[in-house]
Structures are given as C-alpha cells and as structure tokens.
Amino acid sequence: MQTQTTNTERVQKLITFSTKLYNKAIARASSLGVPFTEYVRHVVLDDIEENIEHLPTLDEETNAYIGKSFQDLKEGNYIVVKPNDKKGLNALAGLK
C-alpha cells in the first residue's frame, strides 16, 4: 500500500515485521520514550543520513518534535512505569 499526498510530499508504506522483531522494536521505542513510528523513522534516517544531508524529509514541526523527544530522553525527563503496575500508574496520574 502506498499513499502519497500532494501538499505535504509524504509517502505512507505498509511494512511487515516478524512478531519477534516487532516486539523488540516496540520495546526499544518504549524504552526511549518515543512512538514506534518515530523510532522507525529515526533508525532509517540514521542509516541513510550521509546520503541525504540536503533532502528535507520532515516538516519543521515534526522534526522539532522528534528532536525535543530525544533531548528529553537524554535529560532523563521520562518516567518508566510498567503497564501492570496499577499502584505506580495511579501515583503518576495523581489517583489514590
């Protein structure tokens, strides 16, 4: 599946992962505190960055969002709470 919009010059692709690879990628993205899609985009950009230095791949707003996410990660501004830890989740949300 490929969707391309004319006003934003983006392409959307459907890709298939093995269950094991997908679960590892989701876990890695989660550990970095970024959405899975942003993690995949970052990995691809990091791999081919040298070849596309002058090719704009993201709009400025999205690029700033990704940069802020990674900066927050480096500064330790993320809290890891296990999804099955109801006490921890409630404390984080300010619930009793």
TAVEN-V489235 format. One record per pair of residues at least 12 apart in sequence whose ideal C-beta (glycine too) atoms are under 10 Angstrom apart, sorted by the first residue. I is the first residue (numbers start at 1). J is the second residue. D is the distance in Angstrom with one decimal. If there is no record, write none. Layout:
BEGIN
I J D
I J D
END
This chain:
BEGIN
1 13 7.1
1 14 4.2
1 15 9.7
2 14 8.2
8 59 7.0
9 56 8.7
9 57 9.6
9 59 9.2
10 57 9.4
10 58 9.0
10 59 8.8
10 62 9.8
15 40 8.4
17 40 9.6
22 36 8.7
25 39 6.8
25 40 7.0
25 43 8.5
26 39 8.6
28 43 9.1
29 42 9.1
29 43 9.5
30 78 9.9
30 80 8.5
30 83 9.7
31 73 9.2
31 78 9.2
31 80 7.6
32 69 8.1
32 70 7.7
32 73 5.6
32 78 8.3
33 69 6.7
33 70 8.9
33 72 7.0
33 73 5.2
33 76 10.0
33 77 8.2
33 78 3.9
33 79 8.9
33 80 8.3
34 65 9.7
34 66 7.6
34 69 5.0
34 70 7.3
34 72 9.4
34 73 7.3
34 78 9.3
35 65 9.9
35 66 9.7
35 69 8.5
38 58 10.0
38 62 8.7
38 65 8.0
38 66 5.7
38 69 6.8
38 70 9.2
39 66 9.8
39 69 9.7
41 57 8.2
41 58 7.8
41 62 9.0
41 66 7.6
42 66 6.7
42 69 9.2
42 70 7.8
44 57 9.0
45 57 6.4
45 58 8.4
45 63 10.0
45 66 9.1
79 92 6.6
81 93 9.6
END
